[in-house]
Amino acid sequence: MARAPIFGIGLLAKSAVVSSQRRVNLYAEMRSQEDKTKIVYYGTPGLDLNADFGATPPRLVFSLGNLYYVAHLNTFYEVNNAGQSTARGTLNTSIGRVYAADNGTKIKLVDGVNGYVFDTTTPAVPLAVTADVISSSTVTWLNQYFIQEQAGSGRFYVSPVGSAVLSDALSFANAESNPDNLVRVFVDHGELILFGDKTVEFWGDSGAQDFPFARLGSGAIEWGLAARDSVAKFGDSVMFLARNRMGENQVVQLNGYSPAPVGTHDFLSELATYPAVSDATCFSYMRAGHPFYQINFPSANKSWLYDGASKNWNEVKSDTGRHRANIGDLFLSTVVVADYASGKIYRLNPDTYTDNGEPIVRELVSRHLISEEYRAISRFYLDMETGVGLTTGQGSNPQVMLQYSKDSGRTWSNEIWRSFGAIGLYLSRVFWNRLGSTQNGWVFKLRISDPVKVAIMNEGWLDSEGA
């Protein structure tokens, strides 16, 4: 029986003959040479319900201190750690995304029509409509200034120092490198990032009296922002869905003032099949040294999770296709996320193995095994953590399903189920006998839906001699 690297970190290729690999609700962690395996696949976090605002999805999730804030329909809510909500004011709109920024005590909101301000030091005073001189879709804050873009133009406005109101009609500048429209304003590393639909510029605080910001450098990134809600801080950088001058959409990570694409050819081929990407949403978080960026594509009913540690993409799914988490924000020691189809707010929890009680189906598809020594396989032994069953109910005797393909993943065998150990049965062995033979190579597919911990090694044992 030979130990072999069965699973990899690739994706399904344009041609299944090249690669049929797939990871759903799993991410890969690279291990050192001293460990048992080079790669281990862990389950992505589950969802714990924290608050519920009804049937329609939240428009904003924004945290500040030990509270987070939600815009739902036309109401602005304050939510505590226990998920208890208090209405703190009314918006003049009921649909569309709401963006927010804060200066430590005041939260500025914009909904594409109006601006609003909420003073967290006087929570009994409700959210107030501001007398802004323009309408904006996004807002950010830098060095005592609130900054907003003017819809349908390349112009952005700056508030007076310490004020949350854009009161000066002359306190503006224009993104200068290209006559494109601004899509979003954003701040990172003390610099203002102006995302246009064709270019990206960087501005800094110059300290000038007439207008406090000046463009940094003479160039601009020749990439436009393809989806307003795809921008997120990621590790020590920024990620966003970009469109280059040749019309292709790519997820990129800023490396200083340069964009570095983070998609393989297979991931880019996947994106090219989507009917639209401008409605994409995202959020980011960190888990055990893995910086994660999740991007959702509503028009394609797909969600993807990029792992900055292993530098690969993984599918994430809930019962309906795309993942339930739509938008989110870091809150205290966790991440709160909003459901895309309801008013539910969840916490991401790596120790929760359901999506608010609904099964999480985890799937792992192997690389092609085409070596001559694997033509006939009499036993396949899967190396994974066993004995993780629950005390009662579903998951008390957790099962892993195997299917195999002899034609590069085009068709699959019947499902063959095996237990991977009731609670405490740590020496359980997971294997399948008499799989047959093929001249074309093997592809293996695993699926687990029980609400238990999942850890699968990339190497397993294959017996091709009937021993």
SVG drawing of the C-alpha trace seen along z (x, -y; Angstrom):
<svg xmlns="http://www.w3.org/2000/svg" viewBox="-40 -78 51 87">
<polyline fill="none" stroke="black" stroke-width="0.4" points="0.0,0.0 1.5,-3.3 1.0,-6.7 0.1,-9.2 -0.8,-12.9 -4.4,-12.5 -5.8,-16.1 -4.3,-19.4 -5.1,-23.1 -6.3,-23.5 -9.7,-24.4 -12.0,-22.9 -10.4,-23.8 -12.0,-24.8 -11.4,-21.2 -12.0,-18.5 -9.2,-16.5 -6.8,-19.1 -8.2,-19.4 -11.5,-18.4 -10.3,-19.7 -12.8,-21.4 -13.1,-22.5 -16.5,-23.5 -16.7,-24.9 -13.1,-23.8 -9.9,-25.6 -6.3,-24.3 -3.6,-24.9 0.0,-24.3 2.1,-22.4 5.8,-22.1 7.9,-19.2 8.1,-17.9 4.3,-17.4 2.4,-14.3 1.0,-15.9 1.9,-18.8 -1.7,-20.0 -4.7,-19.7 -8.3,-20.7 -10.4,-22.3 -14.0,-23.3 -15.0,-26.9 -16.8,-28.7 -20.5,-28.1 -23.1,-30.7 -24.5,-31.5 -27.7,-33.6 -27.1,-36.9 -30.1,-39.1 -33.1,-39.0 -34.7,-42.0 -37.3,-40.2 -37.8,-39.1 -35.7,-41.5 -31.9,-41.8 -30.0,-44.5 -28.6,-47.4 -25.6,-48.0 -23.6,-46.3 -21.1,-48.6 -19.3,-48.2 -18.0,-50.8 -16.6,-50.0 -18.8,-47.4 -21.8,-48.0 -22.7,-47.4 -25.2,-49.2 -27.6,-48.0 -29.7,-49.8 -32.8,-47.7 -35.5,-49.1 -35.7,-52.7 -34.7,-52.2 -31.2,-52.6 -30.5,-50.2 -27.9,-49.9 -27.2,-46.3 -25.3,-45.0 -23.2,-41.9 -26.2,-39.9 -28.0,-40.7 -30.5,-43.1 -31.4,-46.0 -32.6,-49.5 -34.0,-51.7 -31.9,-54.9 -33.5,-56.8 -35.1,-56.8 -33.7,-57.0 -35.5,-58.6 -34.9,-55.5 -35.8,-51.9 -33.8,-50.1 -30.2,-50.0 -26.9,-49.8 -26.0,-52.2 -22.3,-53.0 -20.9,-54.5 -17.7,-55.9 -16.9,-57.2 -14.5,-59.6 -14.6,-57.7 -17.8,-59.2 -19.9,-60.3 -21.1,-57.9 -21.8,-59.4 -24.2,-57.4 -25.0,-57.9 -27.6,-56.1 -27.1,-57.6 -29.7,-60.3 -29.2,-61.8 -26.5,-61.9 -27.1,-61.2 -25.2,-61.6 -25.5,-59.7 -23.6,-60.8 -22.8,-57.7 -22.1,-59.9 -25.8,-61.0 -27.6,-57.8 -31.0,-59.1 -30.8,-61.8 -32.0,-60.1 -30.1,-59.8 -30.3,-63.2 -30.4,-64.1 -27.5,-66.3 -27.6,-69.3 -24.9,-68.0 -24.3,-70.0 -24.2,-66.8 -25.6,-63.3 -23.1,-60.4 -23.1,-56.6 -20.0,-56.1 -18.2,-57.9 -14.9,-57.5 -12.9,-59.4 -9.3,-60.6 -7.4,-63.1 -10.5,-64.7 -12.3,-65.0 -15.3,-63.1 -14.9,-62.5 -17.6,-61.6 -17.8,-61.2 -20.4,-63.1 -22.6,-60.7 -22.0,-60.6 -18.8,-62.6 -15.1,-62.4 -15.5,-64.9 -15.1,-64.3 -16.0,-66.6 -14.4,-67.1 -16.1,-68.2 -14.8,-71.0 -12.5,-69.7 -14.5,-67.8 -17.8,-68.1 -19.8,-65.3 -21.7,-67.7 -20.5,-68.6 -21.4,-72.3 -18.9,-74.0 -19.9,-73.8 -16.3,-74.8 -14.5,-72.2 -13.9,-69.6 -11.4,-68.3 -11.4,-66.0 -9.7,-62.7 -7.4,-64.0 -5.9,-61.2 -8.9,-60.1 -12.4,-61.6 -14.1,-58.6 -16.7,-58.6 -15.8,-57.9 -17.4,-54.7 -16.1,-54.7 -13.9,-56.6 -11.8,-54.5 -9.0,-55.0 -6.0,-52.7 -2.7,-53.3 -3.5,-57.0 -4.1,-57.6 -7.3,-58.4 -8.1,-55.9 -10.4,-57.1 -11.9,-54.2 -13.1,-55.2 -14.8,-53.0 -11.6,-53.0 -8.8,-54.1 -7.7,-54.3 -5.9,-57.3 -4.2,-57.9 -4.4,-61.2 -2.8,-62.3 -3.3,-65.1 -1.1,-67.9 -2.0,-70.3 -2.9,-73.1 -5.4,-75.7 -7.6,-75.9 -8.0,-72.2 -6.3,-69.6 -5.7,-66.8 -3.3,-66.4 -2.7,-63.6 0.2,-61.3 2.6,-60.6 1.9,-61.3 0.4,-58.0 -2.8,-56.1 -3.7,-52.5 -5.2,-51.6 -7.8,-49.4 -11.4,-50.4 -13.6,-49.2 -16.0,-46.6 -18.2,-46.4 -18.7,-49.1 -19.2,-46.7 -16.2,-44.5 -13.6,-46.6 -12.2,-45.3 -9.2,-45.6 -7.2,-42.4 -4.2,-41.7 -2.0,-44.7 -3.5,-45.7 -6.8,-46.1 -8.7,-43.7 -11.3,-44.5 -12.9,-43.3 -11.3,-45.2 -11.8,-45.6 -8.7,-46.2 -8.5,-48.2 -9.0,-45.1 -12.4,-44.5 -11.5,-41.5 -12.7,-41.3 -10.1,-40.2 -9.9,-40.2 -6.7,-42.2 -4.7,-43.0 -3.0,-46.3 0.8,-46.0 1.6,-49.5 0.3,-51.4 0.3,-48.4 -2.6,-45.9 -1.6,-42.2 -4.2,-39.8 -5.0,-36.9 -6.9,-34.6 -5.6,-31.7 -6.6,-31.1 -9.3,-28.6 -10.8,-31.2 -10.8,-33.9 -12.5,-31.5 -15.2,-30.9 -15.7,-34.7 -16.0,-35.1 -19.1,-32.9 -21.1,-35.2 -23.9,-37.2 -23.0,-40.2 -20.4,-41.2 -21.3,-44.8 -23.6,-43.5 -20.8,-41.6 -20.5,-42.0 -17.7,-41.1 -16.2,-41.1 -12.9,-40.0 -11.7,-38.4 -8.7,-36.7 -8.6,-33.2 -5.5,-31.4 -3.2,-33.4 -5.3,-33.0 -6.5,-36.3 -9.8,-35.5 -11.7,-37.6 -15.2,-36.4 -16.8,-37.7 -20.4,-36.9 -21.9,-37.1 -25.7,-37.3 -26.3,-37.2 -24.4,-33.9 -25.6,-32.5 -21.9,-31.9 -19.6,-32.7 -15.8,-32.4 -13.3,-32.6 -9.7,-33.6 -7.2,-32.4 -4.2,-34.7 -2.1,-32.2 -2.3,-29.3 -3.1,-31.8 -6.0,-29.8 -9.7,-30.1 -12.4,-27.9 -16.1,-27.8 -18.4,-28.5 -22.1,-27.6 -25.2,-27.4 -28.4,-25.5 -29.4,-27.9 -26.1,-27.9 -24.3,-31.1 -23.2,-31.6 -25.7,-33.2 -23.2,-35.8 -23.6,-38.8 -21.9,-41.8 -20.2,-42.0 -17.8,-43.8 -15.3,-42.9 -17.1,-43.2 -15.1,-42.7 -13.4,-39.3 -15.6,-38.0 -17.2,-38.9 -20.9,-39.8 -22.4,-39.1 -25.9,-39.8 -27.9,-37.3 -28.5,-38.1 -32.1,-36.9 -33.5,-37.8 -32.9,-40.1 -30.8,-37.7 -27.4,-38.7 -24.9,-35.9 -21.5,-35.5 -18.9,-33.6 -17.8,-30.8 -15.1,-28.2 -16.5,-25.9 -20.0,-25.9 -20.6,-23.2 -24.0,-24.4 -25.3,-27.6 -27.8,-28.5 -28.9,-24.9 -28.9,-24.1 -26.3,-21.5 -23.0,-22.6 -22.1,-20.3 -18.3,-20.0 -16.9,-18.6 -13.4,-17.8 -12.5,-16.6 -9.0,-15.1 -6.4,-15.7 -6.1,-13.2 -4.4,-10.0 -2.9,-8.7 0.1,-6.7 0.4,-3.2 0.6,-1.8 -2.9,-3.0 -4.7,-1.4 -6.4,1.1 -7.2,0.0 -8.3,2.6 -8.3,0.3 -8.4,-3.5 -7.6,-4.6 -8.5,-8.2 -6.4,-10.0 -8.6,-12.3 -9.4,-13.1 -11.7,-10.5 -13.7,-10.0 -15.3,-13.5 -18.9,-12.4 -21.4,-14.2 -23.0,-12.7 -26.5,-12.5 -28.5,-13.2 -27.2,-13.9 -23.4,-13.6 -23.3,-11.0 -22.0,-8.6 -20.6,-11.0 -20.3,-9.7 -18.1,-10.5 -19.3,-9.8 -17.0,-8.7 -17.6,-8.7 -15.0,-8.0 -14.7,-8.9 -12.8,-7.0 -13.4,-9.6 -11.8,-12.8 -14.8,-13.8 -17.4,-13.7 -19.4,-10.9 -19.3,-9.4 -19.9,-6.1 -22.7,-5.5 -22.2,-7.0 -20.3,-4.8 -20.7,-5.9 -18.3,-5.2 -18.3,-6.2 -15.4,-8.3 -15.9,-7.6 -18.4,-8.2 -17.1,-10.4 -13.8,-9.2 -13.2,-6.5 -9.9,-8.1 -8.4,-5.0 -11.3,-4.5 -10.0,-3.8 -11.8,-5.1 -11.4,-3.0 -13.1,-1.6 -12.4,1.8 -12.4,3.2 -12.9,0.0 -11.9,1.6 -9.6,0.6 -9.3,-2.0 -7.0,-2.9 -7.8,-6.6 -6.9,-7.5 -9.0,-8.2 -10.7,-11.2 -12.1,-10.9 -14.9,-13.0 -15.6,-13.2 -18.7,-14.8 -19.5,-15.4 -22.7,-17.0 -22.7,-16.0 -22.3,-18.9 -18.8,-17.9 -15.2,-19.0 -13.6,-18.1 -9.8,-17.8 -8.7,-15.8 -5.0,-15.2 -4.1,-15.6 -2.2,-12.3 -3.9,-8.9 -3.0,-5.3 -3.8,-3.4 -3.4,0.3 -3.1,1.4 -2.0,5.0 -4.9,6.5 -3.1,6.8"/>
</svg>
